[in-house]
């Protein structure tokens, strides 16, 4: 039969070990330093890594020629380009931007001529919208027209500062056209042209 003292001793909670002993099995200064190092990783290094990983990629500034540039967001990828044509892709769509050339008239007249030519080569049943004008972020005149074909949609832009014109053509599957067109419109508003503005 056990005494009351033995029962009290058995009921007493076990002595708690220091954190360093519980985590790494050592109760020394080295163990304490390991605990501090792990805490610093959680408090400083991991939040910093998360901030760096979540920072969006800077926009890509693409030179088109003749001091003209366009700024593409991360949703666009630059594809291999031919001489005089910059090609960007997104979601199965292709945006081709032609190197600036001497202006031959107003943006509406130019885009109407391009649309007429495109409709002559398009399949039967293709239709075009009326030209829609706007200004780029740099204040240059621009116009766009959409040609709806049976299996794809083609949108053309003409941007001009009076001396130079830039022509861009977006070709996309009809199912993907709406969001890609909005993205391309935003991208083309960033076109800057050399010469007079």
C-alpha positions as CSV (number, residue, x, y, z in Angstrom):
1,X,0.0,0.0,0.0
2,X,1.4,3.3,-1.1
3,X,1.6,6.3,1.2
4,X,-0.1,9.7,0.5
5,X,3.3,11.3,-0.3
6,X,3.9,8.8,-3.1
7,X,0.4,9.4,-4.6
8,X,1.0,13.2,-4.5
9,X,4.4,12.7,-6.2
10,X,2.8,10.6,-9.0
11,X,0.1,13.2,-9.5
12,X,2.5,16.2,-9.8
13,X,2.9,17.4,-13.4
14,X,6.2,16.4,-15.1
15,X,8.9,19.1,-15.2
16,X,8.7,21.1,-18.5
17,X,11.9,21.0,-20.7
18,X,13.2,24.1,-22.3
19,X,12.1,24.8,-25.9
20,X,15.5,24.2,-27.4
21,X,15.7,20.8,-25.7
22,X,12.2,19.8,-27.0
23,X,13.0,21.0,-30.6
24,X,16.6,20.0,-31.1
25,X,17.5,17.9,-28.1
26,X,20.1,20.3,-26.8
27,X,19.9,22.8,-23.9
28,X,22.9,24.9,-24.8
29,X,23.7,28.3,-26.2
30,X,23.9,26.7,-29.7
31,X,20.4,25.4,-29.3
32,X,19.1,28.8,-28.3
33,X,20.8,30.3,-31.4
34,X,19.1,27.7,-33.6
35,X,15.7,28.7,-32.2
36,X,16.5,32.4,-32.8
37,X,17.6,31.7,-36.4
38,X,14.4,29.7,-37.2
39,X,12.3,32.5,-35.7
40,X,14.1,35.1,-37.9
41,X,13.5,33.1,-41.0
42,X,9.8,33.0,-40.2
43,X,9.6,36.7,-39.2
44,X,11.8,38.2,-41.9
45,X,12.9,36.0,-44.7
46,X,9.6,34.3,-45.5
47,X,7.6,37.6,-45.7
48,X,10.3,39.1,-47.9
49,X,10.2,36.1,-50.2
50,X,6.4,36.3,-50.4
51,X,6.6,40.1,-51.3
52,X,9.2,39.4,-54.0
53,X,7.2,36.5,-55.5
54,X,4.0,38.6,-55.6
55,X,5.6,41.6,-57.2
56,X,4.3,41.8,-60.8
57,X,6.8,41.7,-63.6
58,X,7.7,45.1,-65.0
59,X,6.0,46.0,-68.3
60,X,8.1,45.2,-71.4
61,X,8.9,48.3,-73.5
62,X,9.4,47.2,-77.1
63,X,11.1,49.4,-79.7
64,X,9.2,49.4,-83.0
65,X,11.7,51.5,-84.9
66,X,12.1,55.2,-85.7
67,X,12.0,56.1,-82.0
68,X,8.6,54.5,-81.7
69,X,7.8,52.2,-78.7
70,X,4.9,50.2,-77.2
71,X,4.6,48.9,-73.7
72,X,3.4,45.3,-73.3
73,X,2.0,43.9,-70.0
74,X,2.9,40.4,-68.7
75,X,-0.2,38.9,-70.4
76,X,1.6,39.4,-73.8
77,X,4.5,37.3,-75.0
78,X,6.9,38.5,-77.7
79,X,7.1,35.9,-80.5
80,X,9.8,35.7,-83.1
81,X,9.3,38.7,-85.4
82,X,10.1,39.3,-89.0
83,X,12.0,42.3,-90.2
84,X,9.7,45.3,-89.9
85,X,7.0,43.5,-87.9
86,X,6.8,43.0,-84.1
87,X,4.7,40.0,-83.1
88,X,3.1,39.5,-79.7
89,X,0.8,36.6,-78.7
90,X,-1.8,36.0,-76.0
91,X,-4.4,33.2,-75.5
92,X,-4.1,31.9,-79.1
93,X,-4.3,35.4,-80.6
94,X,-1.5,37.2,-82.6
95,X,-0.9,40.9,-82.6
96,X,1.4,42.2,-85.3
97,X,2.7,45.8,-85.2
98,X,4.3,47.2,-88.3
99,X,7.4,49.4,-88.1
100,X,6.4,53.1,-88.4
101,X,6.3,54.5,-91.9
102,X,5.6,57.9,-93.4
103,X,2.0,59.1,-92.9
104,X,-0.2,59.1,-96.0
105,X,-3.3,60.8,-94.7
106,X,-5.7,60.8,-91.8
107,X,-6.2,57.7,-89.6
108,X,-9.8,57.3,-90.7
109,X,-9.0,57.4,-94.4
110,X,-6.1,55.0,-94.0
111,X,-8.1,52.5,-91.9
112,X,-11.0,52.6,-94.4
113,X,-8.6,51.8,-97.3
114,X,-7.1,48.9,-95.2
115,X,-10.6,47.6,-94.4
116,X,-11.8,47.7,-98.0
117,X,-8.7,45.7,-99.0
118,X,-9.2,43.2,-96.2
119,X,-12.9,42.6,-97.1
120,X,-11.9,42.0,-100.7
121,X,-9.7,39.1,-99.5
122,X,-12.0,37.9,-96.7
123,X,-14.4,34.9,-97.0
124,X,-18.0,35.5,-98.0
125,X,-20.1,36.7,-95.1
126,X,-17.4,38.7,-93.5
127,X,-18.5,42.1,-92.1
128,X,-16.7,45.2,-90.8
129,X,-17.5,47.8,-88.2
130,X,-17.4,51.5,-88.8
131,X,-14.1,53.1,-87.8
132,X,-13.9,54.1,-84.2
133,X,-11.4,56.9,-83.3
134,X,-9.5,57.5,-80.1
135,X,-6.3,59.1,-78.8
136,X,-3.2,57.3,-77.5
137,X,-1.8,58.1,-74.1
138,X,0.7,60.4,-75.9
139,X,-2.1,62.3,-77.6
140,X,-1.7,60.8,-81.1
141,X,-4.7,60.2,-83.3
142,X,-5.8,56.6,-83.8
143,X,-8.6,54.6,-85.3
144,X,-9.7,50.9,-85.2
145,X,-12.0,48.6,-87.2
146,X,-13.1,45.0,-86.5
147,X,-13.6,42.6,-89.4
148,X,-15.7,39.6,-88.3
149,X,-14.9,36.5,-90.4
150,X,-16.7,33.1,-90.1
151,X,-14.0,31.5,-88.0
152,X,-11.9,34.4,-86.7
153,X,-12.0,38.0,-85.9
154,X,-9.4,40.5,-87.2
155,X,-9.0,44.0,-85.7
156,X,-6.9,46.7,-87.3
157,X,-5.5,49.9,-85.7
158,X,-3.9,52.9,-87.4
159,X,-2.0,55.3,-85.1
160,X,-0.5,58.5,-86.4
161,X,1.2,61.7,-85.2
162,X,0.8,63.4,-88.6
163,X,4.3,62.4,-89.7
164,X,4.5,58.7,-88.9
165,X,1.8,55.9,-89.0
166,X,1.9,52.6,-87.1
167,X,-0.4,49.8,-88.2
168,X,-1.3,46.9,-85.9
169,X,-3.4,43.8,-86.7
170,X,-4.9,41.5,-84.1
171,X,-6.0,38.0,-85.3
172,X,-7.9,35.9,-82.8
173,X,-10.3,33.0,-82.7
174,X,-13.8,34.4,-82.3
175,X,-14.3,32.8,-78.9
176,X,-11.2,34.5,-77.5
177,X,-11.5,37.8,-79.3
178,X,-13.3,40.0,-76.7
179,X,-10.8,39.9,-73.8
180,X,-7.8,39.9,-76.1
181,X,-9.1,42.9,-78.0
182,X,-9.6,44.9,-74.8
183,X,-6.0,44.0,-73.8
184,X,-4.6,44.9,-77.3
185,X,-6.5,48.2,-77.2
186,X,-4.9,49.1,-73.9
187,X,-1.5,48.0,-75.2
188,X,-1.8,50.1,-78.4
189,X,-2.8,53.2,-76.4
190,X,0.8,53.1,-75.1
191,X,2.4,53.6,-78.5
192,X,4.7,56.5,-78.7
193,X,5.9,57.9,-82.0
194,X,9.1,59.9,-82.8
195,X,8.8,63.2,-84.7
196,X,6.1,65.8,-84.1
197,X,3.1,65.0,-81.8
